[in-house]
Amino acid sequence: MAICSGSIMEIMNLGFPEMIFIFLLALIIFGPKKLPEIGRQIGKALNEFKRASNEFKAQIESEISHLDVENHQILPPAEPPAGAVAADSTVMDPATSHELPPEPQPEPHCIAKAQDV
C-alpha cells in the first residue's frame, strides 16, 4: 500500500501507528462484517463529493470565460467635458491662435526640521 502525497495521512498528520489504532477501533465498534460496507459507503460519498466539486468548479470557470467574452468590447474614447484641460502641454491663445509659453510651475516648499543636538 503506497502512500501518495496529499493523502489522508499527510493532511491530518497521522502516522502509521495512529492509523492502525483507528482501524482496530473501527473493527471493534462495527465488527468485521460491517466494516467493508462502511468503507464502500464512505468511498462512494467521497467520490460523489469530488464529482460535485469538480462540476461546480467547471461551471464557475465557464461562467467567468463567458463573461470575459461578453464584456470584451473596445469603447471609443470619451469626449472631454467642456472646460477641461487638454492632456498635451501646448496651450493656444484663443485671441491670436498662437501657442502660449508654458506657465512656470511653483517650486514645492520644503520645511527642514532642526536636528536635535
Order of alpha helices (4+ residues) and beta strands (2+ residues): alpha-alpha-beta-beta
